[in-house]
């Protein structure tokens, strides 16, 4: 027995005794990667085998799961519009990590910016205390490219954190407590963001949430009369993403802007998914020539790194630094490496006019998709730029289509609030050849499912 235990000593993390004082080795984890010791006690005191586990096993055991059926690609590397798994299989990515990889995965200009900044310094101090060049340069660049009169940016780690900051800012600036949002909207999963999310399925398990939120039907002009002088802010996605890629009528957002101005409510545009060229304009609000009071950004902002922001005027944003000071703070928001990546990504996007490319390739993809309508449960397609929704007859047809495409190594996904809509959001650098490959896979999947 002693020699057996000694042989296992490099791996065993704990040794104890049973109540009857027999030697017993607990099932514990060793330090060797992807290895677990499963040692069973038996009356003869023999100790059983050293078993190997895979990264996939550890993923399901140690990483909190968000759904019963994750895609489960074991990523080895990614480049451009392609994700490559550990076996060398290449998947054409038409989700871009849900709108993040607009320049494609691991774009060289972003990778170089990350490397250069990481060699200088990482986190040095909580947000807003030290002057850090990557933050300052990105904030100035955002002031240059966003609509007037935006000029002051608050950086966060994510979109939902940016929404939280925007909501707090609106309340403090207006002195009002009520919010208006829209049915089927999505603004994130933290407490305040969830409170203004337009699907009760996701709110109900966490209620009570913020008590003073009113939900109006999206794209309904008559409903805007419910916005009155008690409202601190109206929050809206200019194009609903998780709600099914819903594009409002031309008059809706201008009418919403006028109504907010009439009653003194702030207008918050959530451009977390639509910002940075996705819809064929640098920002989706440009399609309607509507400027909100607060603009919320994330996803593509960081070029693949975690970064969010909300942007407004000096008059509105100054309330976060007074009465009291430090009214809204973050430790890691605006991390210098993330801001360096964001600046490199934004500069490349503007210099190469990727929004125009998104407009052109989006029109090309949309035309090809419309030719497929009428088979396999696929009804119609719509969208702006490279944010496109595909409508299906039933949730079953939608799921079957996604699974068939995935089996052919095309990554797709349906929207959170519409289980009959598939959202397409490929990298803005997508080529015509890659569009052709994707449409061919879709065509075959629809024929298979007919």
N, C-alpha and C positions, 0 to 999 in steps of 0.2 A: 504493500500500500504506500509506504513512504517513497519508494522510487517513482511510483505513478504520479503522486502529487508533485514531487520535485520536477518531473518532466513537464508538468503543466504550469509551474510557478511563473514563467515569463508572461503568461496570458491571464491567469486567474486573478480577479480583482478582490475577491472576498472569500473568506473561509469561516465557517461557523459550525455550531453543533446543534443537532436536533435535541428535543426535550429528553430523549432517552440516551443522550450523550454520545451517540454514534457520530463519527466524522461525516460531515456533509458539505459539499461545495455548492453554493448558490449558483443558479444560472445567471451569469453576469456577462458584461461586454468587455472585450479585450481592446487594447489600443491599436491593434493591427487593423488597417482599413478594410471595411467590408467583411469582417470576420466576427463571428460571435461564438462563444463557447456555450454549448448546451450540454451540461454535465448532469446526468441523472443519478440519483442515489439508488442503489440496489442493495439488498441484504448482504451480498457477498463483498461489498465495498469495492467493486470494480467500477471504474469511472468511464463513462461512455465518450463518444467521439467529439472531435473538434469539427464543427460544421461551418461551411462557408455560406455567406449570404451575398446577394447581389445589391447593387445600388438601387435597383427597382424595389427589392424587398425593403430596404431601408427607407426609401421614399414613402412607401405606404405605412411603414411602422412609425417613423419619427417625424415626418412632415405633416402638419395638420391638413387634412383634405377639405376641399370646398365643394366637391361634388362626388357622387358615387362612381362616375365614369370619366376620369380625366383622360386627356388625349394620350398621355403616357409615352411621348417620344423621349427617348433617353439621348439628350443632345450631346454631340461630340463637338461640333462647331457650327457656325452659321456665317454666311457671307452673302451680300447682295440680297436677292429674293429667295434664298435657299437656306433651309435648315437641314443639317446632316446628322444622322443618328450614329450610335456607336458601331453599327454594322456597316456603315458607309452608305446607307440609303439616303437619297436626297429628296426632300419634300419642298415643293413649291409653295411659298408662304403667301397666302392671300388674306392674311389677317394682320401681319406686321406687328405681332404681339399686342393686338387690339390698338392699332393706330400709332404705335410708338416708333417703329423703325421706318420712318418716312424716307430716309436716305439709304435704306437697306441695312442689313445687319453688318455690324463691325465696319462701317465705312472708314476708309483710311484717314480722312481728315479728322474724324472724331477720335479714332484710336490714338493718333499722334498727339492730339490736344490733351487727352487723358494722361498719356505717358509723360508729356512735358510738365503738366501741372503736378502730377503725383511725385515727381522728382524734386519739386520746389517745396511744397508743403501741402498737408491734408487739412484736417480740422485744427484750427488754432484758437477759436473762441466762439461763444454763442453768437447768434445772428445779431447784426447791427452794432457791434462794439468795435471791431477792428475794420480797417479799410483794406479790403481784399480785392486786388485787381480784377480777377475773373467775374466777381459779382458786379463791380462797378461798370466794367466794360459791357457786360451783357445787359444790365439795366439801361445803360445809355443806348445801346443798339435797339432794344425793345421800344424805347421812347421814339426812336427815329422811324421805325417801321409800323408801329400801331397808329390807328387813326388819332388825329388831334381831338381833344387836348390832353391825351394820356401822356404822362411823363414820369410817374413815380411807381416803382415796382416793389412788391413785397414777395420774396422768394420762400417757397415751402419745399417739402420733400415729395409731394404728390398732389393729384387733382383734388381729392377729397379734403385735404388740409387747406388747400387754396379756397375751396368753397366755404369751409368753416370760417376762414379769415374774412372773406367777403361778407358773409352773413353778420358777423360781429361788427364789422366796419359800418354796414348799413344801419344796424340798430343804434350804434353809438352816434353816428352822424345825424340821423333823423330824430332820435329820441322816441322812436315808435317801436312797437314790438311785433307787429303782424307781418307775415310773409305770404306772398302769392306764388304758387308754382303751377305746373300743368300736368294733367293726367298722362301717364306712361312715360314721364320724364325719368332721367337717372342722373344723379349728381354725386354719387359716392356712397360709402357705407359707414362712415363715422356718424356720430349721434346727430349732429345738426344737419349734415348732408342727407342722411337717411330720412330725417324729418320732412325734407322738402322733395323727396323722391316720390314719383307719381304712381307707384304700384303698391297697393296695400298688402300684397302677398309678402313683400319683404319688410314692410313696416310693422305689421301686426305682432310678430314674435318678440319685438323689442319695445313695444308700447308700455307705458306712456312716453311719447317723444315730445318735441316742442309742441305746445298746445295751440299756438295761434298761427296755423298754416291753412290756407284755403287753396284747393286744387280746382283749376278751371280746365275746360276742354281745350286742347291744343287747336290752333287755327280757327278759332270761333270768335268773330268780331263782336258779336252781341254780348259775349261773356265778359268782355273787358270793362263793362260798366260796373262790375263788382269790385274793381280796384278803386279804392277811395282814400281819404285822408288819414285813415288809420294804418295804412300799409307802409312799412319801412322800405321794403324792396320787393320787386318782382324778379324771379329768377327763371331763366329759360335757356334751352339749347336752341340756337337758330335753326338747326336741323336735328330732329330727335334721332339719336343713335340707337340706344337699346330699345326705344319705342318703335323701331321698325324702319329706320331711315326715312322719316317723314319730313318732307320739304313743305313749308307753309306757302300759302298763296301770296302773291306779290304784295298785297295790301296789308297783310296781317302784322308784320313786325313794325312797319312805319306807324300803323295805328296804335300798337302797343307803346311805342316810344312817345307818341303824343299824349296818350292817356297818363303815363307815368309823370310826364312833365306837368300836366294839368293838376294832378293831386299831390305833387311833391314827393312821390315815391322814387327811389333809386331803381334803375334798371340794370340787372346783372346778366350778362351773357356768359353762359358756360360754353366755352370753346375748347374744352379739354380734348375732344375728339375731332372737332372741325378745324381747329387752328393749324397754322403752318402749312398752308398749301393743299391740304387734303381735299377741299371742295373746288379747287381751281382758282381760288383767290388766296392770298396769304392768310386772310381771316374771313370767315364766312359772312360776317356782318357787312362786308363790302358788297355782297351781292344785292343788298337792299339799301345801301347807303344809309345805314342806321348805326349810330354810335351809342353804345350803352354808357352807363355811368361807371361801371366796374366790369373789367374784362378778365375772365378766369382762364388760365392756360395750364397745360401739363402735357403728358404723353410725349408727343414729338418734340416738345420744348428742349428736352435734355439730350436729344440725339441718341437715345438708348440708355442714358443714365437717369436715375430718379430725380426729377425736378418738376416743381409746379410753381405757379405765380398768380397773383392777382394785381391788376394794374388800374390806376385811376389818376385823378388830378391831385395836385398838391393840397388843395383845399380839403378834399375828402380824406386823403391818406394821413394828413398831419394829426388827425384825432387819435391815431394809434400811439403817439409818442407823448401825449399829455393827458392829464386828469383821469387816471394817473399815468406817470411815465411807465414804460414797459407794459402797456395795456394788452399787447399781443406779442408773444415771443416764441422762439423756436431754437432748439440747440443746433440741429443739423441742416435746417432749411437754407438753401443757397450754398450748399457745400462747394468749395472752390473747384474741385475736380468736375463736379456736375455742371457748374456754370461755365467752365472752360469748354466742356463738351458741347453745351448748349450754344455758346457763342460760335464755335467752329461750325456746328450744324446750321445755324441760322445764316451765317455768312455764305456758306456754300449754297444754301437754298436760294438766297436772293441773287447771288452772282450768276447762278446757272438757270434762274427763272423756273424752278421746279413747279411753282403753282401753275404756270402755263402748260408745262408738260403734263401735270395732273389733269388739266382741262382736256388736253388733246387725247391722252391715252384713256381717260375716262369715257370720252365720247366714242372712241374706238371699241372699248370693251362693252359699253352699253348697247351699241348697235349689234355687236356679235351676240350678246345675250338675248336681245329681243327676237333674233332669228330662231332661238331655241324654244320660245314660249309655246305652250300647248302640248308638251309631252312630259311624262313622268311626274305629273302633278304641278309642274312649273307654269305659273300663270302670266307673270309680267315682271319687268325690272324697271327701276327708277333710281335717281340719285343726282348728285352734283360732283363733278370731278371724279376722283377715285374713292368716293364713298357711295356705294351702290347697294341697294336692297333688292333681293329676289323674292317674290311672293310665291308661296305654294298653297295648295288646296287644303292640306291637313298637316298637323304636327308629325304624323307618321311618314308622310311623303318627304317632309323637310329632313327629318332625321335619317331616313334611308338614303337620301341624296348626299348628305354630308358624309355618311359612313362609306358610301360607294366611292366618293371622291377621295376620301382619306386612304382607302385601300389602294388607290392609284397614286398616292403620294401628293395630293393636293390638299392643303390645309384651309378649311372653311369653318364657319360656325354660325349658329343662329343667334338672334338677338335675345337679350335677357327677358324682355317684356312681351315679345311676339314670337311664339314658337312656330309660326308659319312663315317667318322672314329670315333669310340668310343675308348677313352683312358681308360685303366684300370691301376690304381696305388694304390692298397690296401696297408695297413700297412705291413711292412716287417715281422711282427710277425704273419701274417695270418696262420691259421691252416688248415690242410687237411679237417677237418670237415666243416670249413667255406668256403673253396673252393668248396666243394661238394654242400653246400647249395646254393652258388651263381650260380654254373653251372646248378643246378636243376631249379632255377628260370629263368635263361636264356633260357634253353631248353623249358620250358613251354611258355615263351614269344614268342620264335621263332615259335613254333607250333601254337600259337594263331594268329600270324601275317601272317602265310602261306596262 
